[in-house]
């Protein structure tokens, strides 16, 4: 089970999350996209770092750039954590932090 750690997740910082259960996801990534649905950055598992059962802190802190290293424009973006094990979607445990998400989507704003 994947459990988010806070309601005000900041994708510019290292992410903290908890994995429970017996199996570690085979695949984990964070998709960042425009409100129109265009994926501008995918943070993949090798960037996130090694996973373990228990509390995890990612090795990666996103710098606000797209797939090509260009800074994203000011504005609202959406993000989603995708985790799979043996091809199946990894279950999520609901917490108080989930009030900040709608159907697994979080919102972030870039203002420079």
N, C-alpha and C positions, 0 to 999 in steps of 0.2 A: 504494500500500500504506500502511496506517495502522500505526504502531508506537507502542506505549505506552512511556513513558519510565522508569517505576519500578514496583516491586512495591507500594509503600506510597503509592498515590495519595491525595491529600487534596483532596477536592472543594471544601473551603473556601478553597483557594488557587487562584491561576491555574494552569491545567493546561498542562503541557509535553508535546508529542507531535511525532512526525516523520511527514511525508508524503513518500513516495518515488514514483517513476514519472513519467508524463507528464501525468496528468490530476488536477486538483483536484476534490474531491467537489462535486456540485451541491447536496447537502443534508448537513448535519451537525447533530446535536443530542445532548444528554445527557438521558436520562430518569432521574428519581429516583422510586422507588416504595416503598410499604410491602412487607413480606414477604408480604402477602396479594395483592399484584399491583396495587394501586390507584396510579396515577400521581399523585404529589403535586406534582411540578415538572418542567417540560420547559425546558431551557436550549437555545434555538434558535440557529441560525448567526449571526443578527444580533447576539446577545449575546456569542457566542464571539469574533467579530471576523473580520477578513479572514484567509483561508487562503492558504498558498503552499507550494510544494514545498520541503522542508527542515524545519528545526526551527521549530515554532510555539509561541507562548505566548499563551494566551487573554487577552482584554482583561477578561474577566468573572471575578470570584471570588464563588461562591455564598455567601449569608449564612444559610443554614439555614432559609429560609422556603418556604412552599408557593406555589402559583399566585396566591394572594390576598394575599401579603405577611405571612401569619401565621407565627410561629415554629412549627416542627415539634416535636412532643413528643420527649422522650428516648426512644431506642430504636434498633433496627437497621433500616436501610433498604438497598435495593439500587439500583445504578445501572448504566446501560449507555450506551455511546457508539454511536450509529447514524450511519453514513456511507453515502451512496449517490452513484453517478455514473451518469448516463443511466438511472436507475431500478434499476440493479443494485447489490447490496450491495458496498461497498468492501472489498477484501481486507485482512486483517490479517496482519502479519508477527509470528511468534511470537518472544518475547524472554524473558529470565529473569523479567521483571516479570509475565508472564502466569500464573505460579504462584499469584498472588493472585486470579485470576479463575476463575470456573467457567462455561463456555459463554458467554463474553463478559460475564458479570455480575460486578460488583464489589460489595463489601459496605462499608457505612459505619455508624458508630455515632455517635449524637448524645448527648452527656452535657453537661449545663450545671450 
